[in-house]
Structures are given as C-alpha cells and as structure tokens.
Amino acid sequence: MGLVVVEQFIADLVGRLVSDELWVLFRRVEPPMEVKRPQGGGRRRAGDREALAAIIFVAT
C-alpha cells in the first residue's frame, strides 16, 4: 500500500513540474534515444519526463 502512495505522489509532482505544454516543447529539442541493452543487462532507463522533472526540481 505504501509504494502505491509514493508512486502517486511522484506522478503528481512530475505533472506539476512538467506541464503538457512544456513537455511538448522539450520533446521538440530532445534528440530521440534508442535504448540498447546488450543481452538484456543493465538498469532500465529512467523516464525522460521524470528526469526533466528532477532537473527542474533541483534548479528551482
């Protein structure tokens, strides 16, 4: 139950920090990234929108 609450909090925070309009603008300048994980190893990439929200959170 606690994990669901944390995930919802993060989703709400990302939604407030990165509006849909800002996300559209960001996607225009961000180059497309192809995810390569040879043999399925390594850590899964963090979401681009979540990463942008983290940058905005630290910068403000």
Wavefront OBJ file of the C-alpha trace (Angstrom):
o trace
v 0.000 0.000 0.000
v 2.798 2.447 0.843
v 4.508 2.028 -2.538
v 1.326 2.962 -4.378
v 1.077 6.180 -2.371
v 4.697 7.097 -3.164
v 4.232 6.356 -6.878
v 1.111 8.538 -6.966
v 2.948 11.350 -5.159
v 5.784 11.213 -7.699
v 3.346 11.169 -10.607
v 1.561 14.227 -9.187
v 4.861 16.046 -8.648
v 6.009 15.303 -12.201
v 2.665 16.543 -13.512
v 3.001 19.826 -11.624
v 6.644 20.451 -12.556
v 6.435 19.417 -16.213
v 3.215 20.643 -17.784
v 1.982 19.137 -21.033
v 2.943 22.322 -22.901
v 6.492 22.227 -21.524
v 6.766 18.533 -22.343
v 5.764 19.160 -25.971
v 8.420 21.878 -26.260
v 11.052 19.665 -24.659
v 10.302 16.735 -26.983
v 10.915 19.023 -29.975
v 14.520 19.762 -28.925
v 15.416 16.444 -27.329
v 17.073 14.026 -29.756
v 15.466 10.596 -29.986
v 17.249 7.983 -27.902
v 17.485 4.357 -28.869
v 17.737 2.124 -25.835
v 20.406 -0.537 -26.230
v 20.879 -3.104 -23.512
v 23.018 -5.928 -24.827
v 21.755 -9.291 -23.634
v 19.097 -7.568 -21.556
v 21.603 -6.479 -18.915
v 21.886 -3.234 -17.055
v 19.425 -0.955 -15.404
v 16.297 0.220 -17.164
v 16.377 3.887 -18.205
v 14.530 6.388 -16.101
v 11.658 8.099 -17.876
v 12.569 11.255 -19.777
v 9.706 13.238 -18.277
v 10.659 12.162 -14.766
v 14.296 13.103 -15.412
v 13.242 16.554 -16.662
v 11.079 16.999 -13.552
v 14.070 16.129 -11.345
v 16.218 18.729 -13.135
v 13.521 21.393 -12.717
v 13.045 20.440 -9.054
v 16.753 20.856 -8.293
v 17.036 24.071 -10.323
v 14.160 25.807 -8.515
l 1 2 3 4 5 6 7 8 9 10 11 12 13 14 15 16 17 18 19 20 21 22 23 24 25 26 27 28 29 30 31 32 33 34 35 36 37 38 39 40 41 42 43 44 45 46 47 48 49 50 51 52 53 54 55 56 57 58 59 60
